[in-house]
Amino acid sequence: MAVPKKKTSHSVKGHRRSHHAIKFTAAIEYCPNCGTAKLRHHLCQACGQYRGRQVALAKVEFEAQAPTE
């Protein structure tokens, strides 16, 4: 079984892990209809539009149409 010959120093370990904290934030954009933040290629949860078309009911409209007991 392979075993390291020397101890990995704190510096080498830190250089290797330098990219672990980077977050990918480019996938967030704003809905052109209502202006809320949404993920790219996803339906807007606030207004229910996708690529300029009304695809689903908005969250507020959906809750208003839900039958109450």
C-alpha positions, -999 to +999 in steps of 0.1 A: +000+000+000+013+035-008+023+055+022+036+091+021+074+094+027+072+128+044+046+148+063+026+172+042+034+207+054+007+233+064+018+255+034+015+227+008-018+216+023-031+252+021-020+256-015-038+225-025-070+236-007-069+271-020-098+266-045-121+248-020-136+281-008-144+295-043-181+297-049-197+297-083-220+327-084-224+333-121-254+311-123-276+337-105-294+363-126-325+384-123-359+378-138-366+403-166-403+403-156-403+408-119-366+414-110-362+388-084-330+367-083-333+332-099-310+305-112-302+304-149-322+280-170-348+277-142-384+289-138-389+321-118-405+311-085-420+346-079-438+351-112-438+317-129-422+328-162-395+311-182-379+327-212-406+353-215-435+329-213-459+322-185-452+286-178-467+281-143-488+299-118-469+323-095-465+313-059-490+339-047-516+329-073-511+292-065-517+298-028-548+319-036-563+291-057-556+263-032-588+250-016-591+258+020-610+235+044 
